[in-house]
C-alpha cells in the first residue's frame, strides 16, 4: 500500500508566516514522498501567502493553493481543503507543526494493516516555538488513559468520544472514501472532534501510539492549545460559560440528528448520543444559585450521567462552583 496509494495533505493557514515554511519542508522531506499538498488560506494578513507561493513555485506539481476572504473558520476551511484533495489517504496538518521523517510511511503501513479503520489519530511530541521538547507525549499531557486507549483499540471508541474528545486534528489521517460520512461539519463543532466521533460511531477509528508529529505550542496558536499552566486550568474552571454550555447542548443535538440518518450506526449508539444531549441540556439549564444546583447535580451524578457523558466528579464539581451568570 505504501507505494501505489496516492497520499494527500490538507493544511489550512491563517497568519502562519513564522512557522509554515518549516512545516511544509518537513512534509516535502518525507521518507515516502507526498503526492499532493492542498493548502487553504483563511485570509492571512501577514506574508504567509508570499512564503507559501515561493515554496510552491519550486514544487508546482505537488501543490494546490486555495485562497479566501471572509474568515469562515477553521472547521469550514479544513472541509474546503479536504474536498479538493484527490489522494486515497488524506492527512491533516497544522501550519505550525513539524512532521517526523517517516510519518507518511507509518500512516500508510497502519492503514494497510487495519483495513477496517477509516480514520487514524496519533500521539505527538509537544514542543515550544523554538522546537524545545515540552512533553514527549501529547497523549500523556492530555491524560489519555490506558483504559481509554484500550477501549479505542477494542472497538469501543464511541464510549470514549461521548465523554470527551481525545483526537487532535494535526495527528489525523483518513480514507477519502469516508469523507462524505462526516461532511458537512455542523456549526459549532471542531473538525477533529466531529470526524473522530462520527468514525467512532461506526467502529472505523484507531490510534497510532508512536509520535509522528512535533506539535508546536506558542502564543499565537489558533486552536488546539494545551493548557499546561495551573493558572490557565483555574481560569478555564471558574470562567462563567452559560453560553458555551448551551452551545455544547446544541452540538450534541446535531450529532444525534446526523447519527439518526447514518447507515451502520446502531440504535444503541443513537440512544447513547441522545442521552448525552439530555445530560448537556441539564448542565446548561442549572440554576444560577449554587445551592439550588446541588440537588440536580447529585441526582445526575448518582444516575451515572457525569461518568458516562462528562469527566465524572471533575465536571460535577465544576458545575457546583462555576458562575453561570
VOBAZA-867609 format. One record per atom (N, C-alpha, C): y negated, x, z negated; residue in one letter. Coordinates in steps of 0.05 Angstrom, whole numbers, padded with zeros to 5 digits, always signed. Example, Ala and Ser with C-alpha at 12.3 -4.5 7.8 and 13.67 -1.06 7.14 Angstrom:
// VOBAZA-867609
+00114+00264-00156A/+00090+00246-00156A/+00066+00264-00156A/+00045+00257-00142S/+00021+00273-00143S/-00001+00258-00157S/
END
This chain:
// VOBAZA-867609
+00024+00016+00000X/+00000+00000+00000X/-00025+00017+00000X/-00023+00041-00010X/-00048+00057-00015X/-00060+00067+00011X/-00045+00068+00033X/-00056+00080+00057X/-00064+00059+00078X/-00050+00036+00079X/-00055+00018+00101X/-00071-00007+00093X/-00080-00009+00068X/-00095-00032+00059X/-00124-00025+00059X/-00140-00043+00071X/-00169-00038+00072X/-00181-00044+00044X/-00197-00025+00035X/-00209-00026+00008X/-00239-00028+00010X/-00250-00049-00001X/-00279-00053-00001X/-00291-00051-00029X/-00315-00042-00031X/-00330-00041-00056X/-00355-00059-00053X/-00358-00077-00072X/-00382-00094-00073X/-00400-00084-00096X/-00424-00076-00090X/-00442-00065-00110X/-00469-00080-00107X/-00480-00088-00130X/-00506-00101-00129X/-00526-00082-00143X/-00551-00083-00133X/-00571-00066-00144X/-00596-00081-00151X/-00611-00071-00171X/-00638-00081-00177X/-00652-00059-00192X/-00672-00046-00180X/-00686-00024-00192X/-00668-00003-00204X/-00649+00006-00188X/-00629+00024-00197X/-00632+00053-00187X/-00656+00060-00180X/-00661+00086-00167X/-00652+00110-00184X/-00653+00107-00210X/-00646+00130-00227X/-00618+00139-00225X/-00599+00120-00219X/-00571+00127-00220X/-00555+00119-00196X/-00566+00104-00177X/-00549+00092-00156X/-00537+00113-00138X/-00552+00135-00132X/-00541+00156-00115X/-00516+00169-00127X/-00517+00174-00153X/-00494+00186-00167X/-00470+00167-00165X/-00474+00141-00168X/-00452+00123-00166X/-00441+00122-00138X/-00458+00120-00118X/-00448+00118-00091X/-00433+00144-00083X/-00443+00166-00092X/-00429+00192-00086X/-00401+00192-00098X/-00399+00181-00122X/-00372+00181-00135X/-00353+00163-00120X/-00363+00142-00108X/-00346+00124-00092X/-00339+00138-00065X/-00357+00152-00054X/-00352+00166-00028X/-00333+00190-00031X/-00331+00200-00056X/-00314+00224-00060X/-00287+00218-00072X/-00277+00194-00069X/-00251+00185-00080X/-00228+00200-00067X/-00206+00203-00082X/-00182+00216-00071X/-00170+00200-00049X/-00172+00173-00050X/-00165+00156-00028X/-00191+00144-00018X/-00199+00151+00006X/-00225+00143+00016X/-00230+00113+00016X/-00254+00105+00010X/-00262+00077+00012X/-00265+00069+00041X/-00259+00044+00048X/-00262+00035+00075X/-00288+00021+00081X/-00301+00010+00060X/-00325-00006+00064X/-00340-00008+00037X/-00367-00005+00039X/-00384-00010+00015X/-00405-00030+00024X/-00405-00053+00010X/-00425-00074+00014X/-00444-00073-00009X/-00469-00067-00004X/-00489-00065-00025X/-00509-00087-00021X/-00513-00104-00042X/-00532-00126-00041X/-00554-00121-00061X/-00578-00118-00051X/-00601-00112-00069X/-00616-00138-00076X/-00623-00140-00101X/-00635-00165-00111X/-00666-00163-00113X/-00678-00151-00093X/-00708-00149-00093X/-00719-00127-00109X/-00707-00103-00107X/-00717-00080-00122X/-00746-00073-00116X/-00761-00065-00136X/-00789-00057-00132X/-00793-00027-00134X/-00772-00013-00141X/-00773+00017-00142X/-00763+00027-00116X/-00755+00053-00115X/-00746+00064-00089X/-00715+00064-00086X/-00702+00044-00099X/-00673+00041-00096X/-00665+00040-00066X/-00679+00023-00051X/-00670+00019-00023X/-00675+00044-00006X/-00696+00059-00012X/-00701+00084+00003X/-00678+00104-00002X/-00670+00106-00027X/-00648+00124-00034X/-00621+00115-00022X/-00617+00089-00023X/-00592+00078-00011X/-00592+00082+00019X/-00613+00077+00032X/-00614+00080+00062X/-00610+00109+00070X/-00620+00128+00054X/-00615+00156+00060X/-00586+00163+00060X/-00572+00152+00040X/-00543+00157+00039X/-00528+00142+00061X/-00537+00117+00066X/-00525+00101+00086X/-00527+00114+00114X/-00549+00127+00120X/-00553+00139+00146X/-00533+00161+00152X/-00522+00173+00131X/-00502+00194+00134X/-00474+00183+00137X/-00470+00157+00128X/-00444+00145+00128X/-00445+00116+00138X/-00459+00113+00161X/-00465+00086+00170X/-00441+00069+00176X/-00418+00082+00183X/-00394+00067+00189X/-00383+00052+00165X/-00389+00063+00141X/-00377+00051+00117X/-00394+00030+00104X/-00420+00029+00110X/-00439+00014+00093X/-00448-00012+00107X/-00453-00031+00089X/-00466-00056+00097X/-00487-00062+00076X/-00512-00064+00084X/-00534-00068+00065X/-00545-00096+00068X/-00547-00110+00045X/-00558-00137+00044X/-00583-00136+00027X/-00605-00146+00036X/-00629-00146+00020X/-00639-00175+00017X/-00652-00180-00006X/-00660-00207-00012X/-00686-00206-00028X/-00700-00228-00029X/-00723-00232-00046X/-00718-00258-00062X/-00731-00261-00084X/-00728-00285-00100X/-00710-00282-00124X/-00696-00260-00127X/-00680-00254-00151X/-00662-00277-00158X/-00640-00281-00143X/-00622-00303-00150X/-00605-00298-00175X/-00605-00274-00185X/-00589-00268-00209X/-00564-00252-00203X/-00553-00239-00223X/-00530-00221-00219X/-00506-00236-00208X/-00498-00258-00220X/-00474-00272-00211X/-00476-00281-00182X/-00499-00292-00174X/-00503-00300-00146X/-00503-00277-00127X/-00514-00255-00136X/-00515-00231-00120X/-00488-00219-00116X/-00472-00219-00137X/-00444-00209-00135X/-00429-00226-00115X/-00431-00252-00118X/-00417-00271-00100X/-00425-00266-00071X/-00451-00261-00066X/-00461-00256-00039X/-00449-00230-00028X/-00448-00209-00044X/-00436-00184-00035X/-00406-00187-00029X/-00392-00200-00047X/-00363-00203-00043X/-00356-00219-00018X/-00372-00239-00013X/-00366-00256+00011X/-00370-00240+00037X/-00385-00218+00036X/-00389-00202+00060X/-00369-00180+00063X/-00351-00177+00043X/-00331-00156+00044X/-00307-00164+00061X/-00296-00145+00076X/-00274-00150+00093X/-00247-00138+00083X/-00248-00123+00062X/-00224-00110+00052X/-00204-00129+00040X/-00179-00122+00041X/-00158-00138+00028X/-00160-00136-00002X/-00169-00113-00012X/-00175-00109-00040X/-00205-00103-00043X/-00218-00116-00062X/-00246-00113-00067X/-00251-00105-00096X/-00266-00083-00100X/-00273-00075-00127X/-00302-00079-00131X/-00310-00086-00155X/-00338-00089-00163X/-00348-00062-00174X/-00373-00056-00170X/-00384-00032-00180X/-00413-00037-00190X/-00419-00026-00213X/-00447-00027-00223X/-00463-00004-00211X/-00488-00008-00209X/-00506+00012-00196X/-00509+00038-00211X/-00502+00037-00237X/-00509+00060-00254X/-00484+00073-00266X/-00460+00066-00257X/-00436+00078-00268X/-00427+00102-00251X/-00403+00112-00258X/-00391+00135-00243X/-00361+00129-00241X/-00351+00129-00217X/-00322+00125-00213X/-00307+00151-00216X/-00284+00150-00230X/-00267+00173-00232X/-00253+00177-00205X/-00245+00202-00200X/-00236+00211-00174X/-00213+00195-00162X/-00195+00185-00179X/-00171+00171-00169X/-00173+00141-00173X/-00196+00130-00177X/-00198+00102-00183X/-00186+00084-00161X/-00194+00088-00137X/-00183+00071-00115X/-00153+00075-00113X/-00144+00099-00115X/-00115+00104-00113X/-00100+00089-00134X/-00110+00090-00159X/-00096+00077-00181X/-00096+00047-00178X/-00119+00036-00170X/-00121+00007-00166X/-00101-00003-00145X/-00099+00011-00123X/-00081+00003-00102X/-00052+00006-00110X/-00046+00027-00124X/-00018+00030-00134X/-00011+00008-00154X/-00031+00000-00171X/-00025-00020-00191X/-00021-00047-00178X/-00037-00054-00158X/-00033-00079-00144X/-00006-00079-00130X/+00002-00056-00119X/+00028-00055-00106X/+00051-00060-00125X/+00048-00050-00149X/+00070-00053-00170X/+00069-00081-00182X/+00046-00095-00181X/+00044-00121-00194X/+00035-00142-00173X/+00053-00150-00156X/+00046-00169-00134X/+00035-00196-00143X/+00042-00204-00168X/+00032-00230-00178X/+00003-00229-00187X/-00007-00205-00191X/-00035-00201-00201X/-00054-00204-00178X/-00074-00222-00181X/-00096-00224-00162X/-00121-00210-00171X/-00123-00206-00197X/-00147-00194-00209X/-00137-00173-00229X/-00150-00149-00228X/-00145-00128-00248X/-00172-00122-00261X/-00171-00116-00287X/-00194-00104-00300X/-00184-00081-00317X/-00202-00063-00325X/-00192-00039-00339X/-00210-00028-00360X/-00201-00007-00371X/-00216+00008-00392X/-00236+00027-00378X/-00254+00038-00394X/-00274+00056-00384X/-00282+00075-00406X/-00292+00098-00399X/-00307+00115-00418X/-00336+00105-00419X/-00347+00105-00442X/-00375+00097-00445X/-00392+00122-00448X/-00412+00125-00430X/-00429+00148-00430X/-00459+00140-00432X/-00475+00159-00439X/-00504+00153-00440X/-00518+00160-00414X/-00544+00160-00413X/-00558+00165-00388X/-00554+00193-00378X/-00547+00212-00395X/-00542+00239-00387X/-00512+00245-00384X/-00495+00225-00383X/-00466+00226-00379X/-00452+00240-00403X/-00465+00239-00426X/-00451+00248-00451X/-00434+00225-00461X/-00409+00231-00467X/-00390+00210-00475X/-00397+00199-00502X/-00400+00172-00503X/-00406+00158-00528X/-00380+00147-00540X/-00362+00139-00523X/-00336+00129-00532X/-00316+00133-00509X/-00292+00142-00516X/-00272+00147-00495X/-00258+00121-00486X/-00263+00099-00500X/-00250+00074-00493X/-00269+00050-00497X/-00276+00037-00475X/-00292+00012-00477X/-00275-00009-00491X/-00249-00010-00486X/-00231-00029-00500X/-00234-00026-00530X/-00234-00002-00540X/-00236+00003-00569X/-00264-00006-00578X/-00284+00000-00563X/-00312-00006-00571X/-00316-00036-00572X/-00304-00051-00554X/-00307-00080-00554X/-00285-00094-00570X/-00269-00078-00585X/-00248-00088-00603X/-00227-00105-00588X/-00219-00096-00565X/-00196-00109-00551X/-00171-00101-00566X/-00160-00119-00581X/-00138-00113-00599X/-00112-00109-00584X/-00092-00096-00597X/-00066-00092-00585X/-00053-00119-00580X/-00058-00138-00598X/-00047-00165-00594X/-00058-00178-00569X/-00085-00176-00565X/-00097-00187-00541X/-00086-00173-00516X/-00083-00147-00517X/-00072-00133-00494X/-00043-00142-00488X/-00028-00146-00509X/+00000-00155-00505X/+00000-00183-00493X/-00018-00200-00502X/-00020-00227-00491X/-00026-00226-00461X/-00044-00209-00453X/-00052-00207-00425X/-00028-00198-00408X/-00014-00177-00418X/+00009-00167-00403X/+00032-00187-00402X/+00033-00205-00422X/+00055-00224-00423X/+00049-00250-00409X/+00027-00252-00394X/+00020-00276-00380X/+00007-00297-00398X/-00005-00288-00420X/-00019-00307-00438X/-00049-00300-00439X/-00059-00290-00417X/-00087-00281-00417X/-00106-00305-00421X/-00099-00329-00412X/-00117-00352-00415X/-00124-00357-00444X/-00104-00354-00462X/-00109-00357-00490X/-00130-00338-00500X/-00130-00313-00489X/-00149-00293-00497X/-00177-00300-00487X/-00179-00308-00462X/-00205-00313-00450X/-00217-00339-00459X/-00201-00357-00470X/-00212-00381-00482X/-00227-00374-00508X/-00219-00352-00520X/-00232-00344-00545X/-00257-00327-00539X/-00255-00308-00520X/-00278-00291-00514X/-00272-00276-00488X/-00293-00267-00475X/-00290-00251-00451X/-00284-00222-00459X/-00262-00211-00447X/-00255-00183-00453X/-00255-00166-00427X/-00264-00178-00405X/-00264-00163-00379X/-00292-00155-00372X/-00295-00130-00364X/-00322-00120-00355X/-00322-00118-00325X/-00342-00130-00312X/-00343-00132-00283X/-00341-00105-00270X/-00353-00084-00282X/-00353-00057-00270X/-00326-00045-00268X/-00306-00057-00281X/-00279-00047-00280X/-00260-00065-00264X/-00271-00086-00251X/-00254-00106-00239X/-00249-00101-00209X/-00225-00109-00201X/-00218-00109-00172X/-00200-00134-00168X/-00200-00144-00143X/-00184-00168-00138X/-00177-00169-00108X/-00158-00186-00103X/-00149-00191-00075X/-00169-00210-00062X/-00177-00203-00037X/-00196-00221-00023X/-00184-00249-00019X/-00158-00251-00017X/-00145-00277-00013X/-00150-00295-00037X/-00157-00284-00060X/-00161-00301-00084X/-00190-00309-00088X/-00209-00299-00071X/-00237-00304-00078X/-00245-00333-00076X/-00233-00348-00058X/-00240-00377-00057X/-00232-00392-00082X/-00214-00380-00097X/-00205-00392-00122X/-00228-00392-00143X/-00245-00371-00143X/-00266-00370-00163X/-00294-00373-00153X/-00298-00377-00127X/-00324-00382-00117X/-00327-00412-00109X/-00350-00424-00112X/-00375-00412-00123X/-00374-00410-00153X/-00390-00391-00164X/-00392-00387-00192X/-00412-00407-00203X/-00404-00424-00223X/-00423-00444-00233X/-00447-00432-00247X/-00469-00446-00248X/-00493-00437-00261X/-00487-00431-00291X/-00499-00409-00300X/-00497-00401-00328X/-00474-00382-00334X/-00455-00379-00316X/-00432-00362-00321X/-00438-00334-00310X/-00430-00313-00325X/-00430-00286-00314X/-00405-00283-00296X/-00408-00268-00275X/-00387-00266-00255X/-00360-00256-00266X/-00362-00236-00284X/-00336-00224-00294X/-00321-00243-00311X/-00335-00257-00329X/-00321-00276-00347X/-00309-00299-00331X/-00324-00309-00311X/-00314-00331-00295X/-00290-00323-00278X/-00291-00301-00264X/-00269-00292-00248X/-00244-00287-00265X/-00248-00274-00287X/-00225-00268-00305X/-00212-00294-00316X/-00229-00312-00325X/-00219-00337-00337X/-00204-00354-00316X/-00215-00356-00292X/-00201-00371-00271X/-00175-00359-00264X/-00174-00332-00261X/-00149-00319-00254X/-00129-00321-00277X/-00138-00320-00301X/-00120-00323-00324X/-00108-00351-00325X/-00122-00371-00316X/-00112-00398-00316X/-00088-00402-00299X/-00084-00385-00279X/-00061-00386-00261X/-00043-00361-00264X/-00046-00347-00287X/-00029-00324-00293X/-00031-00303-00271X/-00055-00297-00261X/-00059-00279-00239X/-00076-00255-00247X/-00078-00248-00272X/-00095-00226-00281X/-00078-00206-00297X/-00085-00181-00295X/-00072-00160-00310X/-00092-00138-00316X/-00084-00120-00333X/-00103-00099-00341X/-00092-00071-00335X/-00110-00052-00332X/-00104-00024-00328X/-00115-00009-00352X/-00098+00003-00368X/-00107+00015-00393X/-00119+00043-00390X/-00115+00055-00366X/-00126+00082-00361X/-00156+00079-00354X/-00174+00092-00368X/-00203+00091-00360X/-00207+00102-00332X/-00220+00087-00315X/-00224+00095-00287X/-00254+00097-00280X/-00271+00091-00300X/-00300+00090-00295X/-00314+00102-00319X/-00336+00115-00314X/-00355+00122-00335X/-00376+00100-00335X/-00376+00084-00357X/-00392+00061-00359X/-00418+00069-00374X/-00440+00070-00359X/-00464+00082-00369X/-00481+00062-00385X/-00489+00070-00409X/-00507+00054-00426X/-00534+00068-00428X/-00555+00052-00422X/-00582+00063-00424X/-00601+00040-00428X/-00626+00046-00432X/-00646+00026-00440X/-00651+00005-00418X/-00644+00011-00393X/-00650-00007-00371X/-00626-00023-00362X/-00604-00023-00377X/-00581-00039-00369X/-00589-00068-00365X/-00582-00080-00341X/-00589-00107-00336X/-00568-00127-00347X/-00544-00117-00352X/-00523-00134-00364X/-00501-00117-00375X/-00484-00129-00391X/-00460-00115-00399X/-00465-00093-00420X/-00488-00091-00432X/-00493-00071-00452X/-00476-00075-00476X/-00467-00053-00489X/-00451-00054-00513X/-00469-00050-00537X/-00471-00070-00555X/-00488-00066-00578X/-00475-00048-00599X/-00482-00023-00599X/-00469-00004-00616X/-00483+00001-00643X/-00508-00008-00645X/-00523-00003-00669X/-00521-00027-00688X/-00520-00022-00714X/-00518-00043-00734X/-00542-00062-00731X/-00566-00052-00728X/-00589-00069-00726X/-00587-00088-00703X/-00575-00079-00680X/-00572-00097-00657X/-00552-00119-00664X/-00530-00112-00678X/-00510-00131-00685X/-00522-00153-00704X/-00538-00144-00723X/-00550-00163-00742X/-00570-00181-00727X/-00585-00170-00708X/-00604-00186-00694X/-00590-00207-00678X/-00568-00200-00664X/-00553-00220-00649X/-00541-00241-00668X/-00535-00233-00692X/-00522-00251-00711X/-00542-00272-00722X/-00567-00264-00726X/-00585-00282-00740X/-00605-00296-00722X/-00608-00287-00697X/-00628-00299-00679X/-00622-00328-00673X/-00641-00346-00677X/-00636-00374-00670X/-00627-00378-00641X/-00607-00394-00637X/-00597-00397-00609X/-00586-00424-00603X/-00600-00445-00612X/-00591-00472-00605X/-00588-00476-00575X/-00608-00466-00559X/-00607-00469-00530X/-00583-00454-00519X/-00577-00430-00529X/-00554-00415-00520X/-00528-00430-00526X/-00526-00443-00549X/-00503-00459-00556X/-00499-00482-00537X/-00521-00495-00530X/-00519-00518-00511X/-00510-00508-00484X/-00521-00484-00476X/-00513-00473-00450X/-00483-00466-00450X/-00473-00455-00472X/-00445-00449-00474X/-00427-00473-00471X/-00436-00495-00484X/-00422-00520-00482X/-00421-00530-00453X/-00444-00527-00439X/-00445-00536-00411X/-00427-00519-00393X/-00426-00493-00399X/-00409-00475-00384X/-00379-00483-00387X/-00373-00490-00412X/-00345-00499-00417X/-00338-00524-00402X/-00358-00542-00399X/-00354-00566-00383X/-00349-00560-00354X/-00363-00540-00343X/-00360-00532-00316X/-00332-00520-00312X/-00322-00506-00332X/-00295-00494-00330X/-00274-00517-00329X/-00277-00537-00346X/-00258-00559-00346X/-00258-00573-00319X/-00282-00577-00307X/-00283-00590-00281X/-00269-00574-00260X/-00273-00548-00260X/-00260-00531-00239X/-00230-00531-00243X/-00220-00527-00267X/-00191-00525-00272X/-00178-00552-00265X/-00192-00574-00270X/-00180-00600-00264X/-00175-00604-00234X/-00189-00589-00218X/-00186-00592-00189X/-00172-00569-00175X/-00160-00551-00191X/-00146-00527-00181X/-00116-00532-00180X/-00104-00521-00159X/-00075-00521-00157X/-00064-00499-00175X/-00041-00505-00187X/-00027-00484-00202X/-00036-00482-00231X/-00055-00499-00240X/-00064-00498-00268X/-00049-00520-00283X/-00036-00513-00304X/-00020-00533-00320X/-00038-00552-00334X/-00028-00576-00339X/-00043-00596-00354X/-00049-00586-00382X/-00031-00570-00393X/-00036-00559-00420X/-00061-00541-00420X/-00065-00525-00399X/-00088-00508-00399X/-00114-00523-00394X/-00112-00543-00377X/-00136-00560-00374X/-00144-00573-00400X/-00124-00582-00415X/-00129-00595-00441X/-00140-00574-00461X/-00130-00550-00460X/-00140-00529-00478X/-00169-00523-00472X/-00176-00522-00446X/-00204-00518-00438X/-00222-00541-00448X/-00211-00565-00446X/-00226-00588-00456X/-00230-00587-00486X/-00210-00578-00500X/-00213-00575-00529X/-00233-00554-00536X/-00234-00532-00521X/-00255-00512-00526X/-00283-00524-00521X/-00286-00540-00500X/-00311-00553-00495X/-00320-00571-00518X/-00301-00585-00530X/-00307-00601-00554X/-00315-00584-00577X/-00301-00562-00580X/-00308-00543-00602X/-00337-00533-00599X/-00344-00525-00574X/-00371-00515-00569X/-00392-00537-00572X/-00384-00562-00564X/-00402-00585-00568X/-00409-00587-00598X/-00388-00585-00615X/-00392-00588-00644X/-00411-00566-00654X/-00406-00541-00645X/-00422-00519-00654X/-00451-00521-00645X/-00455-00533-00621X/-00482-00536-00611X/-00497-00558-00625X/-00483-00577-00637X/-00496-00601-00649X/-00496-00599-00680X/-00490-00576-00691X/-00490-00573-00721X/-00519-00579-00731X/-00521-00591-00754X/-00548-00597-00766X/-00563-00571-00771X/-00590-00574-00771X/-00606-00550-00777X/-00603-00541-00806X/-00600-00560-00824X/-00597-00553-00853X/-00570-00540-00858X/-00571-00517-00872X/-00547-00501-00876X/-00526-00516-00892X/-00533-00530-00913X/-00514-00544-00930X/-00501-00567-00915X/-00516-00580-00897X/-00505-00602-00882X/-00485-00593-00862X/-00485-00568-00855X/-00465-00557-00836X/-00438-00552-00849X/-00438-00548-00875X/-00414-00538-00888X/-00390-00555-00883X/-00393-00581-00885X/-00370-00600-00881X/-00359-00598-00853X/-00375-00601-00832X/-00364-00599-00805X/-00351-00571-00799X/-00363-00550-00810X/-00352-00523-00805X/-00325-00520-00819X/-00322-00529-00844X/-00297-00528-00858X/-00276-00544-00843X/-00282-00568-00835X/-00263-00585-00820X/-00254-00572-00795X/-00273-00560-00780X/-00265-00547-00754X/-00249-00522-00759X/-00255-00508-00781X/-00240-00484-00787X/-00212-00491-00795X/-00209-00511-00812X/-00183-00520-00821X/-00166-00530-00798X/-00178-00543-00779X/-00165-00553-00755X/-00155-00531-00736X/-00167-00507-00739X/-00159-00485-00722X/-00178-00480-00699X/-00199-00495-00697X/-00217-00492-00674X/-00230-00465-00672X/-00238-00454-00695X/-00252-00428-00695X/-00233-00406-00687X/-00208-00407-00695X/-00189-00386-00689X/-00179-00388-00660X/-00177-00412-00649X/-00167-00416-00622X/-00189-00412-00601X/-00214-00419-00607X/-00234-00421-00586X/-00259-00404-00591X/-00260-00391-00614X/-00282-00373-00621X/-00271-00349-00636X/-00287-00334-00649X/-00279-00309-00662X/-00272-00313-00691X/-00259-00336-00698X/-00249-00340-00724X/-00270-00342-00746X/-00265-00329-00769X/-00283-00331-00791X/-00311-00320-00785X/-00312-00300-00767X/-00339-00289-00760X/-00357-00311-00748X/-00345-00327-00730X/-00360-00348-00717X/-00368-00369-00737X/-00349-00375-00756X/-00355-00396-00776X/-00378-00387-00794X/-00377-00362-00803X/-00399-00352-00820X/-00425-00352-00804X/-00425-00344-00779X/-00449-00344-00763X/-00460-00373-00762X/-00443-00392-00758X/-00452-00420-00756X/-00464-00429-00782X/-00454-00419-00804X/-00464-00427-00831X/-00492-00415-00837X/-00496-00390-00829X/-00521-00376-00837X/-00543-00375-00816X/-00535-00378-00790X/-00555-00375-00769X/-00575-00398-00769X/-00600-00391-00764X/-00621-00411-00760X/-00616-00425-00733X/-00618-00452-00733X/-00613-00467-00709X/-00637-00483-00700X/-00661-00475-00708X/-00685-00489-00700X/-00694-00480-00673X/
END
